[in-house]
């Protein structure tokens, strides 16, 4: 569709779809040190982290359960990251989330266990989540864990040890189930019509030749 063919009504619909999320982002992310282009927020998340930097095109949902991004540690979130409702990211030291990462509903990520046991000091250790990873619903990422690139963490998994690239991890404690195989050019574990993998690009080209619409996925769970 060319610019000349876009009606005034189409522009109004676009504005109503996009701008409220951007306005909420401007308000709820106002305390971040840096926010990239085109952020979007749905609902009312609690974002109170004191050392937070965010890349481009982040999407944060906070609807049926409130999303929390908090703590006085260093939190760095990459571009094109999706954080679903009820997720909690809490840092007292450092949490790094790469590009193209999806956090499903009620994911819990922390770099501290807050209290020690058996008279020992609390555990405090950085957490790193590699680009393109997908963290399933109610998964828990514990202090000191490094998750590689394009990792799929199954729903309800409790990850206490490092996970290599391109792995499926599940269970409590989290265990690598198998190595994942991706088509050439695929950048992330979660796949929809916005994915950049070569197979999808070929299908999009085929759709374009037949003037078929491409519908983007609105949610990742």
N, C-alpha and C positions, 0 to 999 in steps of 0.2 A: 504494500500500500504506500503510495507516494504522499508527500506532505500536502499536496493539493487536494487529495481525496479524503483527508482527515477532516471530519465535520466539527463544528463548534461543540456539538453534543459529545463527541468522542473526547475532546479536550476536557470537558467538564467531568466526564466519567473518570478519565485518567487522574485529574486533580483530586477528586473525591476518594479515589483508591489509594493514591500515593501520599498526598500531603498530610493527612492526619497522622500517619505513622512517622513522618519526618518531624512534624511539630512535637509529637510526644518524645521523639529521640532528643530533640534540642533541649527539652525540659529535663528528662530523666537522666541524660548523660552529661548534664551541665557541669558536674564535678570532675569529669575525666580530664586528664592533662592533654589528651589528644584524641580526636575522633575524626576518622576519615570521611570521604565523600559518601553521600547517599545512605546514611543510617536509617533504620526503621525500627520502631518499637510498637508492640501491641500490648494493650493492658497497662498495668502499673507496676513495673519492676522496682525493687529497692536496690539502687546502685549507689553505694556509699564507700567504695574503695578509695583510698587516698592517693594511690600511685597507680593509676589506670591509664593505659594507652590502647586505642582501638583502631584497627585498619578500616579499609573501605567496605561499604555495603554490608555492614553487620545487620542482622535481624535478631531482635530479642522479643520473645513472646512471654507474657505474664498474665494468664487468663484464669483458668480453673484453680491454679495454685500460684502463689507469688514467687517470682524469680529473684534471687539474691546474689549480688556481686559485691563482696565486702572484704574488709581487712586492711591492715596497714602495710602489708607486703607489696612487692612489685608484681603487678598483673599486666601481661602483655597479650593482647588478642589480635590475631591477624585479620586479613581481609576475607570477605565472603563467608563469615562464620555465622552459623545459626544456633541460637540458644533457645530451647523450648521451655514451656511453662513449668515452674516449680524447681528448676535447676538451681544449684547453689555452688558458687565458686568463692572459696574463702581462703585468703592468703595472709600469712604473717611473715613470709620470707620471699618466695617467688613462684609464680605459676605462669607458664608460657603456653599459649594455645596457638598453633600454626594457622596457615591459611586453609580455607575450604573445609573447616571442621564443623561437624554437626553434633550438638548435644541434645539428645532426646529429652522427653519429659522427666523431671525429677532426678536428673543426674546430680551426683554429689562429688565435688572435687575439692580437696584440701591439702595443704602442705604441712599441716600439723594435726596431731591427735589431741591437742589442747591440754590434756592431763596425762601425767605419767602413771604407771602402775608398778606395784611392788617396790615403791620407794625410788623408782628411777625418774629422771627428768623426762618431760614431754619430748616426743619425736618431732623435729622440725627439719624438713628437707625439701628442696625444690621439686616441682612437678612440671613435666614437659609433655605436651601432646603434639605429635607430629602432624604435618599438613595432610589434609585429606582424610583424616580419621573420623569414624562415626561411633559415638558413644551411646549405647542403647539405653532404653528407659530404665531408670532406677539403678543404673550402674554406679559403683563407688570407686573412685580413683584415690588411693591412699598416698601419704607423704613419701617422697623420694622416688616415685615411679616415673620412668620415661617410657612413653608410648611412641612407637615408630610411626612412619608415614603409612597412610592408607590402611590403618588397622580398623577392624570391626570388633567392638566390644559388645558382647551379647547383653541383652536385657538382664538386669539383676546381678551381673558379674561384680565381684569384689577383687579389684586388681591391686596386688600388693608387691608385684615384682615387675621388672622391665619387660616390655613386649617388643619383639623385632618388627621391622617393616612388613607390610602385606600379610598380616596374621589375623586369624579369627580366634579370639580369646573368650572363654565362657566359664561360669561356675564360681564357687566360693570355697577355697581361694581360686582366683582366675588362673586358668591353664590354657596354653595354646592348643587349639583343637586341630588346626591345619593351616597351611599356607594358602593365601588367596591368589588367584590368577586374574589379571585384568587385561582388557584389550589395549592395544597400543594407544598412547595419548591420554589414557584415563588418569585423572589426577586425584580421585577421591573414592572412598569406599561406598558412600551413599550415592545412588544413581537416579537421575530423573532427566527430564527434557532440557535442563540447563547444564548438564554434564558436558565436558569438552572432549570425551573420548572419540576416537576415530569412527567407531561403529555408529555412534549417535550422529556424528556430523554427516556421515553418508546417508543415514535415514532422513535427516533434515533436508539434505540436498534433493533427495527423492521426493519428499513432500513439497518442496518449493517448485519442483517441475510440474507437480500436479495441483499446485495452489491449495494444498491442504494446510489448515491452521495447526500451529504448534501450541499446546497448552502446557504451561509450566506448573510443576507441582507446588502446592501452597504450604505443605507441611512435611516434616520428617519425624517419624516417631519410631 
